[in-house]
Amino acid sequence: MTSKTTNKFSPEVRNRAVRMALDHEGKHTLRWAAASSIAAKVGCTVQTLHEWVKKAERESRVRVGVLTDVATKLKALERENRELRQANEILRKVSAYFAQAEVPSEGYQLLAEG
C-alpha cells in the first residue's frame, strides 16, 4: 500500500529503526517504551515506528495479517471489480434505453397496418 503523503524516511532508515526497536524490546517492559526511545533518535513519531514494526512482523510472518503485496493486489482487484460493476450498470441502462426505443408505439402500428 502506498501512502498519500510523501515518505521522508528511506527504506534503509525504516529497516534500521525497526531492528533497533526489536532489539531494545528486552530492555523495556513494553514495546511502546522501546519504540519511544528509538523514535526520538530516528526523528519519527512513536506511532509511525510502531506501525513499521507491525508491518515488518507481518512481512516476516511473525504477526498474523495480510502481507503488503497481497493487500496491494487485493485493493487493485477491488477497484477493478467496482469499475466493472459500474460499466455493467451503464451497459444495462443503455441496453434498456435502446430496447425501449426500438419498440414502436401502438398508434404507429395501426397506421402501418392500415
N, CA, C and O atoms as CSV, one atom per row, in Angstrom:
chain,resi,resn,atom,element,x,y,z
A,1,MET,N,N,0.844,-1.168,0.000
A,1,MET,CA,C,0.000,0.000,0.000
A,1,MET,C,C,0.888,1.229,0.000
A,1,MET,O,O,1.895,1.291,0.706
A,2,THR,N,N,0.501,2.193,-0.796
A,2,THR,CA,C,1.286,3.402,-0.820
A,2,THR,C,C,0.574,4.488,-0.039
A,2,THR,O,O,-0.654,4.558,0.006
A,3,SER,N,N,1.377,5.320,0.564
A,3,SER,CA,C,0.830,6.401,1.364
A,3,SER,C,C,0.524,7.595,0.478
A,3,SER,O,O,1.183,7.808,-0.540
A,4,LYS,N,N,-0.477,8.375,0.867
A,4,LYS,CA,C,-0.809,9.568,0.102
A,4,LYS,C,C,0.148,10.712,0.431
A,4,LYS,O,O,0.227,11.693,-0.308
A,5,THR,N,N,0.870,10.581,1.537
A,5,THR,CA,C,1.863,11.590,1.891
A,5,THR,C,C,3.222,11.136,1.401
A,5,THR,O,O,3.436,9.954,1.131
A,6,THR,N,N,4.128,12.073,1.290
A,6,THR,CA,C,5.470,11.696,0.861
A,6,THR,C,C,6.202,11.038,2.026
A,6,THR,O,O,6.032,11.433,3.179
A,7,ASN,N,N,7.003,10.045,1.719
A,7,ASN,CA,C,7.752,9.338,2.745
A,7,ASN,C,C,9.110,10.007,2.893
A,7,ASN,O,O,9.921,9.998,1.967
A,8,LYS,N,N,9.352,10.583,4.058
A,8,LYS,CA,C,10.619,11.268,4.247
A,8,LYS,C,C,11.692,10.345,4.803
A,8,LYS,O,O,12.842,10.752,4.966
A,9,PHE,N,N,11.324,9.115,5.090
A,9,PHE,CA,C,12.287,8.153,5.612
A,9,PHE,C,C,12.580,7.099,4.554
A,9,PHE,O,O,11.663,6.514,3.979
A,10,SER,N,N,13.843,6.865,4.304
A,10,SER,CA,C,14.225,5.862,3.310
A,10,SER,C,C,13.963,4.469,3.874
A,10,SER,O,O,13.867,4.292,5.088
A,11,PRO,N,N,13.847,3.483,2.989
A,11,PRO,CA,C,13.636,2.113,3.480
A,11,PRO,C,C,14.767,1.643,4.397
A,11,PRO,O,O,14.530,0.869,5.325
A,12,GLU,N,N,15.987,2.103,4.144
A,12,GLU,CA,C,17.119,1.715,4.996
A,12,GLU,C,C,16.932,2.243,6.413
A,12,GLU,O,O,17.172,1.531,7.388
A,13,VAL,N,N,16.497,3.508,6.519
A,13,VAL,CA,C,16.273,4.104,7.841
A,13,VAL,C,C,15.138,3.365,8.554
A,13,VAL,O,O,15.227,3.088,9.751
A,14,ARG,N,N,14.097,3.056,7.833
A,14,ARG,CA,C,12.973,2.331,8.436
A,14,ARG,C,C,13.410,0.965,8.955
A,14,ARG,O,O,13.109,0.585,10.086
A,15,ASN,N,N,14.128,0.235,8.098
A,15,ASN,CA,C,14.577,-1.105,8.494
A,15,ASN,C,C,15.485,-1.051,9.709
A,15,ASN,O,O,15.372,-1.881,10.611
A,16,ARG,N,N,16.383,-0.080,9.736
A,16,ARG,CA,C,17.297,0.050,10.872
A,16,ARG,C,C,16.521,0.408,12.137
A,16,ARG,O,O,16.805,-0.129,13.207
A,17,ALA,N,N,15.554,1.301,12.026
A,17,ALA,CA,C,14.750,1.688,13.183
A,17,ALA,C,C,13.954,0.499,13.708
A,17,ALA,O,O,13.833,0.320,14.920
A,18,VAL,N,N,13.418,-0.304,12.815
A,18,VAL,CA,C,12.662,-1.496,13.228
A,18,VAL,C,C,13.583,-2.471,13.948
A,18,VAL,O,O,13.237,-2.995,15.007
A,19,ARG,N,N,14.756,-2.711,13.370
A,19,ARG,CA,C,15.719,-3.621,14.028
A,19,ARG,C,C,16.093,-3.114,15.416
A,19,ARG,O,O,16.159,-3.885,16.373
A,20,MET,N,N,16.335,-1.816,15.514
A,20,MET,CA,C,16.698,-1.231,16.807
A,20,MET,C,C,15.552,-1.376,17.806
A,20,MET,O,O,15.781,-1.718,18.967
A,21,ALA,N,N,14.336,-1.123,17.369
A,21,ALA,CA,C,13.181,-1.234,18.261
A,21,ALA,C,C,13.008,-2.670,18.738
A,21,ALA,O,O,12.743,-2.910,19.916
A,22,LEU,N,N,13.156,-3.617,17.830
A,22,LEU,CA,C,13.017,-5.027,18.218
A,22,LEU,C,C,14.151,-5.457,19.147
A,22,LEU,O,O,13.931,-6.230,20.079
A,23,ASP,N,N,15.354,-4.962,18.896
A,23,ASP,CA,C,16.489,-5.299,19.754
A,23,ASP,C,C,16.328,-4.724,21.161
A,23,ASP,O,O,16.769,-5.337,22.133
A,24,HIS,N,N,15.703,-3.558,21.277
A,24,HIS,CA,C,15.553,-2.890,22.569
A,24,HIS,C,C,14.300,-3.328,23.337
A,24,HIS,O,O,14.075,-2.870,24.458
A,25,GLU,N,N,13.500,-4.190,22.760
A,25,GLU,CA,C,12.288,-4.640,23.455
A,25,GLU,C,C,12.605,-5.310,24.779
A,25,GLU,O,O,11.876,-5.141,25.756
A,26,GLY,N,N,13.686,-6.069,24.813
A,26,GLY,CA,C,14.057,-6.778,26.040
A,26,GLY,C,C,14.465,-5.850,27.167
A,26,GLY,O,O,14.379,-6.227,28.336
A,27,LYS,N,N,14.907,-4.643,26.841
A,27,LYS,CA,C,15.354,-3.685,27.849
A,27,LYS,C,C,14.193,-2.890,28.447
A,27,LYS,O,O,14.367,-2.179,29.436
A,28,HIS,N,N,13.022,-3.012,27.851
A,28,HIS,CA,C,11.858,-2.255,28.307
A,28,HIS,C,C,10.725,-3.220,28.643
A,28,HIS,O,O,10.672,-4.336,28.126
A,29,THR,N,N,9.833,-2.783,29.503
A,29,THR,CA,C,8.718,-3.642,29.884
A,29,THR,C,C,7.652,-3.685,28.792
A,29,THR,O,O,6.953,-4.688,28.645
A,30,LEU,N,N,7.529,-2.614,28.035
A,30,LEU,CA,C,6.536,-2.557,26.969
A,30,LEU,C,C,7.207,-2.251,25.634
A,30,LEU,O,O,8.232,-1.573,25.576
A,31,ARG,N,N,6.613,-2.761,24.576
A,31,ARG,CA,C,7.108,-2.465,23.231
A,31,ARG,C,C,7.023,-0.968,22.955
A,31,ARG,O,O,7.884,-0.395,22.287
A,32,TRP,N,N,5.976,-0.351,23.477
A,32,TRP,CA,C,5.774,1.080,23.251
A,32,TRP,C,C,6.935,1.893,23.827
A,32,TRP,O,O,7.357,2.882,23.227
A,33,ALA,N,N,7.443,1.487,24.970
A,33,ALA,CA,C,8.572,2.185,25.595
A,33,ALA,C,C,9.817,2.048,24.727
A,33,ALA,O,O,10.569,3.009,24.563
A,34,ALA,N,N,10.038,0.868,24.175
A,34,ALA,CA,C,11.183,0.673,23.283
A,34,ALA,C,C,11.028,1.527,22.036
A,34,ALA,O,O,11.987,2.152,21.582
A,35,ALA,N,N,9.829,1.555,21.486
A,35,ALA,CA,C,9.571,2.363,20.294
A,35,ALA,C,C,9.755,3.843,20.602
A,35,ALA,O,O,10.245,4.593,19.758
A,36,SER,N,N,9.369,4.271,21.799
A,36,SER,CA,C,9.513,5.678,22.181
A,36,SER,C,C,10.971,6.099,22.205
A,36,SER,O,O,11.323,7.174,21.717
A,37,SER,N,N,11.816,5.255,22.771
A,37,SER,CA,C,13.238,5.627,22.866
A,37,SER,C,C,13.903,5.650,21.489
A,37,SER,O,O,14.763,6.494,21.236
A,38,ILE,N,N,13.519,4.746,20.607
A,38,ILE,CA,C,14.125,4.688,19.272
A,38,ILE,C,C,13.543,5.771,18.369
A,38,ILE,O,O,14.278,6.370,17.585
A,39,ALA,N,N,12.251,6.033,18.460
A,39,ALA,CA,C,11.606,7.024,17.591
A,39,ALA,C,C,12.236,8.397,17.777
A,39,ALA,O,O,12.417,9.135,16.809
A,40,ALA,N,N,12.565,8.739,19.003
A,40,ALA,CA,C,13.190,10.033,19.262
A,40,ALA,C,C,14.545,10.131,18.559
A,40,ALA,O,O,14.915,11.199,18.071
A,41,LYS,N,N,15.275,9.033,18.509
A,41,LYS,CA,C,16.593,9.029,17.849
A,41,LYS,C,C,16.474,9.084,16.330
A,41,LYS,O,O,17.307,9.685,15.652
A,42,VAL,N,N,15.427,8.449,15.804
A,42,VAL,CA,C,15.236,8.395,14.354
A,42,VAL,C,C,14.621,9.686,13.837
A,42,VAL,O,O,14.908,10.115,12.719
A,43,GLY,N,N,13.767,10.307,14.659
A,43,GLY,CA,C,13.106,11.532,14.242
A,43,GLY,C,C,11.705,11.304,13.703
A,43,GLY,O,O,11.178,12.128,12.955
A,44,CYS,N,N,11.101,10.180,14.085
A,44,CYS,CA,C,9.718,9.907,13.679
A,44,CYS,C,C,8.863,9.812,14.921
A,44,CYS,O,O,9.379,9.832,16.039
A,45,THR,N,N,7.562,9.710,14.734
A,45,THR,CA,C,6.673,9.568,15.886
A,45,THR,C,C,6.679,8.120,16.362
A,45,THR,O,O,7.042,7.204,15.624
A,46,VAL,N,N,6.274,7.943,17.594
A,46,VAL,CA,C,6.212,6.593,18.159
A,46,VAL,C,C,5.200,5.748,17.398
A,46,VAL,O,O,5.429,4.564,17.155
A,47,GLN,N,N,4.075,6.362,17.022
A,47,GLN,CA,C,3.047,5.642,16.281
A,47,GLN,C,C,3.586,5.148,14.947
A,47,GLN,O,O,3.300,4.025,14.532
A,48,THR,N,N,4.364,5.989,14.279
A,48,THR,CA,C,4.928,5.599,12.983
A,48,THR,C,C,5.862,4.411,13.138
A,48,THR,O,O,5.760,3.436,12.394
A,49,LEU,N,N,6.764,4.488,14.093
A,49,LEU,CA,C,7.697,3.379,14.304
A,49,LEU,C,C,6.941,2.120,14.706
A,49,LEU,O,O,7.287,1.024,14.263
A,50,HIS,N,N,5.932,2.261,15.525
A,50,HIS,CA,C,5.136,1.103,15.937
A,50,HIS,C,C,4.478,0.442,14.714
A,50,HIS,O,O,4.443,-0.784,14.617
A,51,GLU,N,N,3.965,1.247,13.794
A,51,GLU,CA,C,3.369,0.711,12.556
A,51,GLU,C,C,4.426,0.017,11.705
A,51,GLU,O,O,4.163,-1.037,11.125
A,52,TRP,N,N,5.619,0.600,11.629
A,52,TRP,CA,C,6.704,-0.037,10.864
A,52,TRP,C,C,7.041,-1.404,11.453
A,52,TRP,O,O,7.256,-2.365,10.714
A,53,VAL,N,N,7.087,-1.492,12.781
A,53,VAL,CA,C,7.412,-2.759,13.446
A,53,VAL,C,C,6.316,-3.789,13.158
A,53,VAL,O,O,6.612,-4.941,12.839
A,54,LYS,N,N,5.059,-3.376,13.271
A,54,LYS,CA,C,3.959,-4.310,12.987
A,54,LYS,C,C,4.003,-4.787,11.546
A,54,LYS,O,O,3.779,-5.967,11.275
A,55,LYS,N,N,4.291,-3.878,10.616
A,55,LYS,CA,C,4.376,-4.250,9.206
A,55,LYS,C,C,5.520,-5.234,8.984
A,55,LYS,O,O,5.365,-6.216,8.258
A,56,ALA,N,N,6.654,-4.978,9.601
A,56,ALA,CA,C,7.803,-5.883,9.463
A,56,ALA,C,C,7.474,-7.262,10.011
A,56,ALA,O,O,7.893,-8.272,9.446
A,57,GLU,N,N,6.729,-7.309,11.101
A,57,GLU,CA,C,6.332,-8.600,11.666
A,57,GLU,C,C,5.365,-9.337,10.754
A,57,GLU,O,O,5.444,-10.558,10.617
A,58,ARG,N,N,4.446,-8.595,10.127
A,58,ARG,CA,C,3.521,-9.244,9.176
A,58,ARG,C,C,4.306,-9.799,7.988
A,58,ARG,O,O,4.064,-10.919,7.538
A,59,GLU,N,N,5.248,-8.999,7.486
A,59,GLU,CA,C,6.020,-9.425,6.319
A,59,GLU,C,C,6.880,-10.654,6.633
A,59,GLU,O,O,7.083,-11.508,5.770
A,60,SER,N,N,7.377,-10.740,7.848
A,60,SER,CA,C,8.193,-11.898,8.227
A,60,SER,C,C,7.338,-13.019,8.810
A,60,SER,O,O,7.855,-14.040,9.264
A,61,ARG,N,N,6.028,-12.814,8.791
A,61,ARG,CA,C,5.030,-13.782,9.254
A,61,ARG,C,C,5.120,-14.092,10.748
A,61,ARG,O,O,4.678,-15.150,11.195
A,62,VAL,N,N,5.685,-13.177,11.507
A,62,VAL,CA,C,5.683,-13.299,12.955
A,62,VAL,C,C,4.316,-12.902,13.487
A,62,VAL,O,O,3.822,-13.476,14.458
A,63,ARG,N,N,3.719,-11.923,12.845
A,63,ARG,CA,C,2.388,-11.417,13.225
A,63,ARG,C,C,1.396,-11.844,12.155
A,63,ARG,O,O,1.712,-11.858,10.965
A,64,VAL,N,N,0.203,-12.189,12.591
A,64,VAL,CA,C,-0.848,-12.565,11.664
A,64,VAL,C,C,-1.369,-11.304,10.994
A,64,VAL,O,O,-1.634,-10.298,11.652
A,65,GLY,N,N,-1.509,-11.372,9.691
A,65,GLY,CA,C,-2.041,-10.240,8.948
A,65,GLY,C,C,-1.801,-10.422,7.469
A,65,GLY,O,O,-1.154,-11.377,7.040
A,66,VAL,N,N,-2.323,-9.509,6.707
A,66,VAL,CA,C,-2.198,-9.573,5.256
A,66,VAL,C,C,-0.873,-8.943,4.851
A,66,VAL,O,O,-0.531,-7.848,5.298
A,67,LEU,N,N,-0.134,-9.644,4.002
A,67,LEU,CA,C,1.131,-9.115,3.509
A,67,LEU,C,C,0.880,-7.896,2.632
A,67,LEU,O,O,-0.180,-7.766,2.020
A,68,THR,N,N,1.856,-7.013,2.579
A,68,THR,CA,C,1.695,-5.761,1.844
A,68,THR,C,C,1.398,-5.996,0.375
A,68,THR,O,O,0.505,-5.354,-0.179
A,69,ASP,N,N,2.131,-6.910,-0.277
A,69,ASP,CA,C,1.901,-7.143,-1.702
A,69,ASP,C,C,0.524,-7.757,-1.951
A,69,ASP,O,O,-0.108,-7.478,-2.970
A,70,VAL,N,N,0.067,-8.584,-1.031
A,70,VAL,CA,C,-1.266,-9.178,-1.163
A,70,VAL,C,C,-2.333,-8.099,-0.963
A,70,VAL,O,O,-3.327,-8.059,-1.689
A,71,ALA,N,N,-2.122,-7.237,0.015
A,71,ALA,CA,C,-3.080,-6.158,0.269
A,71,ALA,C,C,-3.145,-5.205,-0.920
A,71,ALA,O,O,-4.224,-4.733,-1.280
A,72,THR,N,N,-2.005,-4.921,-1.526
A,72,THR,CA,C,-1.960,-4.034,-2.691
A,72,THR,C,C,-2.715,-4.654,-3.859
A,72,THR,O,O,-3.490,-3.979,-4.537
A,73,LYS,N,N,-2.483,-5.942,-4.088
A,73,LYS,CA,C,-3.165,-6.625,-5.184
A,73,LYS,C,C,-4.668,-6.701,-4.927
A,73,LYS,O,O,-5.469,-6.512,-5.842
A,74,LEU,N,N,-5.046,-6.976,-3.689
A,74,LEU,CA,C,-6.460,-7.040,-3.332
A,74,LEU,C,C,-7.143,-5.695,-3.561
A,74,LEU,O,O,-8.258,-5.636,-4.081
A,75,LYS,N,N,-6.472,-4.627,-3.172
A,75,LYS,CA,C,-7.036,-3.292,-3.364
A,75,LYS,C,C,-7.223,-2.988,-4.847
A,75,LYS,O,O,-8.240,-2.414,-5.238
A,76,ALA,N,N,-6.250,-3.368,-5.677
A,76,ALA,CA,C,-6.353,-3.144,-7.120
A,76,ALA,C,C,-7.501,-3.961,-7.711
A,76,ALA,O,O,-8.244,-3.466,-8.559
A,77,LEU,N,N,-7.645,-5.196,-7.271
A,77,LEU,CA,C,-8.725,-6.043,-7.770
A,77,LEU,C,C,-10.092,-5.524,-7.333
A,77,LEU,O,O,-11.051,-5.577,-8.103
A,78,GLU,N,N,-10.185,-5.024,-6.108
A,78,GLU,CA,C,-11.452,-4.447,-5.648
A,78,GLU,C,C,-11.810,-3.217,-6.471
A,78,GLU,O,O,-12.978,-3.017,-6.806
A,79,ARG,N,N,-10.821,-2.390,-6.799
A,79,ARG,CA,C,-11.068,-1.205,-7.625
A,79,ARG,C,C,-11.531,-1.620,-9.019
A,79,ARG,O,O,-12.477,-1.047,-9.559
A,80,GLU,N,N,-10.858,-2.625,-9.603
A,80,GLU,CA,C,-11.243,-3.115,-10.929
A,80,GLU,C,C,-12.661,-3.684,-10.905
A,80,GLU,O,O,-13.449,-3.450,-11.820
A,81,ASN,N,N,-12.974,-4.432,-9.849
A,81,ASN,CA,C,-14.311,-5.008,-9.705
A,81,ASN,C,C,-15.365,-3.910,-9.633
A,81,ASN,O,O,-16.414,-4.012,-10.269
A,82,ARG,N,N,-15.089,-2.854,-8.855
A,82,ARG,CA,C,-16.027,-1.736,-8.729
A,82,ARG,C,C,-16.229,-1.051,-10.076
A,82,ARG,O,O,-17.357,-0.714,-10.434
A,83,GLU,N,N,-15.142,-0.840,-10.832
A,83,GLU,CA,C,-15.236,-0.199,-12.142
A,83,GLU,C,C,-16.028,-1.067,-13.125
A,83,GLU,O,O,-16.814,-0.546,-13.916
A,84,LEU,N,N,-15.825,-2.378,-13.078
A,84,LEU,CA,C,-16.560,-3.281,-13.964
A,84,LEU,C,C,-18.050,-3.304,-13.623
A,84,LEU,O,O,-18.895,-3.361,-14.516
A,85,ARG,N,N,-18.367,-3.258,-12.330
A,85,ARG,CA,C,-19.779,-3.198,-11.934
A,85,ARG,C,C,-20.431,-1.919,-12.447
A,85,ARG,O,O,-21.571,-1.944,-12.911
A,86,GLN,N,N,-19.709,-0.801,-12.365
A,86,GLN,CA,C,-20.240,0.464,-12.869
A,86,GLN,C,C,-20.438,0.399,-14.373
A,86,GLN,O,O,-21.455,0.865,-14.887
A,87,ALA,N,N,-19.470,-0.180,-15.088
A,87,ALA,CA,C,-19.588,-0.307,-16.541
A,87,ALA,C,C,-20.770,-1.201,-16.910
A,87,ALA,O,O,-21.513,-0.895,-17.842
A,88,ASN,N,N,-20.944,-2.295,-16.185
A,88,ASN,CA,C,-22.087,-3.187,-16.444
A,88,ASN,C,C,-23.410,-2.470,-16.205
A,88,ASN,O,O,-24.354,-2.641,-16.977
A,89,GLU,N,N,-23.489,-1.682,-15.160
A,89,GLU,CA,C,-24.717,-0.944,-14.868
A,89,GLU,C,C,-25.020,0.049,-15.988
A,89,GLU,O,O,-26.174,0.187,-16.396
A,90,ILE,N,N,-24.007,0.733,-16.484
A,90,ILE,CA,C,-24.190,1.669,-17.599
A,90,ILE,C,C,-24.668,0.918,-18.835
A,90,ILE,O,O,-25.593,1.366,-19.512
A,91,LEU,N,N,-24.048,-0.220,-19.136
A,91,LEU,CA,C,-24.457,-1.008,-20.306
A,91,LEU,C,C,-25.888,-1.511,-20.165
A,91,LEU,O,O,-26.629,-1.543,-21.147
A,92,ARG,N,N,-26.287,-1.903,-18.956
A,92,ARG,CA,C,-27.658,-2.345,-18.727
A,92,ARG,C,C,-28.650,-1.219,-19.027
A,92,ARG,O,O,-29.678,-1.433,-19.670
A,93,LYS,N,N,-28.323,-0.026,-18.554
A,93,LYS,CA,C,-29.218,1.116,-18.762
A,93,LYS,C,C,-29.287,1.507,-20.237
A,93,LYS,O,O,-30.362,1.813,-20.751
A,94,VAL,N,N,-28.155,1.496,-20.908
A,94,VAL,CA,C,-28.131,1.836,-22.337
A,94,VAL,C,C,-28.900,0.795,-23.136
A,94,VAL,O,O,-29.655,1.136,-24.046
A,95,SER,N,N,-28.708,-0.475,-22.795
A,95,SER,CA,C,-29.413,-1.556,-23.482
A,95,SER,C,C,-30.927,-1.411,-23.297
A,95,SER,O,O,-31.690,-1.577,-24.249
A,96,ALA,N,N,-31.352,-1.106,-22.085
A,96,ALA,CA,C,-32.778,-0.928,-21.820
A,96,ALA,C,C,-33.317,0.274,-22.586
A,96,ALA,O,O,-34.435,0.236,-23.100
A,97,TYR,N,N,-32.532,1.332,-22.663
A,97,TYR,CA,C,-32.960,2.532,-23.384
A,97,TYR,C,C,-33.161,2.217,-24.865
A,97,TYR,O,O,-34.187,2.576,-25.443
A,98,PHE,N,N,-32.192,1.553,-25.475
A,98,PHE,CA,C,-32.309,1.243,-26.896
A,98,PHE,C,C,-33.380,0.199,-27.165
A,98,PHE,O,O,-34.029,0.251,-28.211
A,99,ALA,N,N,-33.584,-0.731,-26.271
A,99,ALA,CA,C,-34.650,-1.722,-26.443
A,99,ALA,C,C,-36.006,-1.037,-26.399
A,99,ALA,O,O,-36.910,-1.402,-27.150
A,100,GLN,N,N,-36.152,-0.063,-25.539
A,100,GLN,CA,C,-37.405,0.676,-25.436
A,100,GLN,C,C,-37.602,1.556,-26.672
A,100,GLN,O,O,-38.731,1.720,-27.132
A,101,ALA,N,N,-36.545,2.112,-27.203
A,101,ALA,CA,C,-36.643,2.991,-28.367
A,101,ALA,C,C,-37.016,2.204,-29.622
A,101,ALA,O,O,-37.614,2.768,-30.538
A,102,GLU,N,N,-36.678,0.919,-29.685
A,102,GLU,CA,C,-36.959,0.111,-30.868
A,102,GLU,C,C,-38.406,-0.374,-30.915
A,102,GLU,O,O,-38.890,-0.731,-31.989
A,103,VAL,N,N,-39.112,-0.397,-29.780
A,103,VAL,CA,C,-40.493,-0.864,-29.743
A,103,VAL,C,C,-41.381,0.258,-30.267
A,103,VAL,O,O,-41.434,1.332,-29.670
A,104,PRO,N,N,-42.088,0.018,-31.391
A,104,PRO,CA,C,-42.958,1.076,-31.915
A,104,PRO,C,C,-44.189,1.236,-31.038
A,104,PRO,O,O,-44.629,0.286,-30.390
A,105,SER,N,N,-44.728,2.414,-31.021
A,105,SER,CA,C,-45.928,2.682,-30.219
A,105,SER,C,C,-47.139,2.072,-30.920
A,105,SER,O,O,-47.065,1.746,-32.105
A,106,GLU,N,N,-48.243,1.914,-30.212
A,106,GLU,CA,C,-49.454,1.289,-30.770
A,106,GLU,C,C,-50.036,2.113,-31.915
A,106,GLU,O,O,-50.479,1.545,-32.913
A,107,GLY,N,N,-50.043,3.411,-31.791
A,107,GLY,CA,C,-50.560,4.275,-32.825
A,107,GLY,C,C,-49.785,4.123,-34.126
A,107,GLY,O,O,-50.361,4.169,-35.213
A,108,TYR,N,N,-48.516,3.945,-34.008
A,108,TYR,CA,C,-47.684,3.770,-35.172
A,108,TYR,C,C,-48.008,2.448,-35.867
A,108,TYR,O,O,-48.036,2.384,-37.096
A,109,GLN,N,N,-48.250,1.403,-35.091
A,109,GLN,CA,C,-48.568,0.096,-35.677
A,109,GLN,C,C,-49.887,0.138,-36.430
A,109,GLN,O,O,-50.003,-0.483,-37.486
A,110,LEU,N,N,-50.880,0.847,-35.924
A,110,LEU,CA,C,-52.169,0.934,-36.600
A,110,LEU,C,C,-52.028,1.630,-37.932
A,110,LEU,O,O,-52.650,1.224,-38.913
A,111,LEU,N,N,-51.209,2.685,-37.983
A,111,LEU,CA,C,-51.011,3.375,-39.243
A,111,LEU,C,C,-50.286,2.501,-40.255
A,111,LEU,O,O,-50.582,2.556,-41.449
A,112,ALA,N,N,-49.357,1.711,-39.797
A,112,ALA,CA,C,-48.575,0.867,-40.683
A,112,ALA,C,C,-49.438,-0.280,-41.232
A,112,ALA,O,O,-49.257,-0.693,-42.378
A,113,GLU,N,N,-50.374,-0.797,-40.425
A,113,GLU,CA,C,-51.210,-1.905,-40.866
A,113,GLU,C,C,-52.301,-1.432,-41.827
A,113,GLU,O,O,-52.705,-2.175,-42.721
A,114,GLY,N,N,-52.755,-0.260,-41.654
A,114,GLY,CA,C,-53.910,0.214,-42.401
A,114,GLY,C,C,-53.582,0.780,-43.714
A,114,GLY,O,O,-54.477,1.214,-44.440
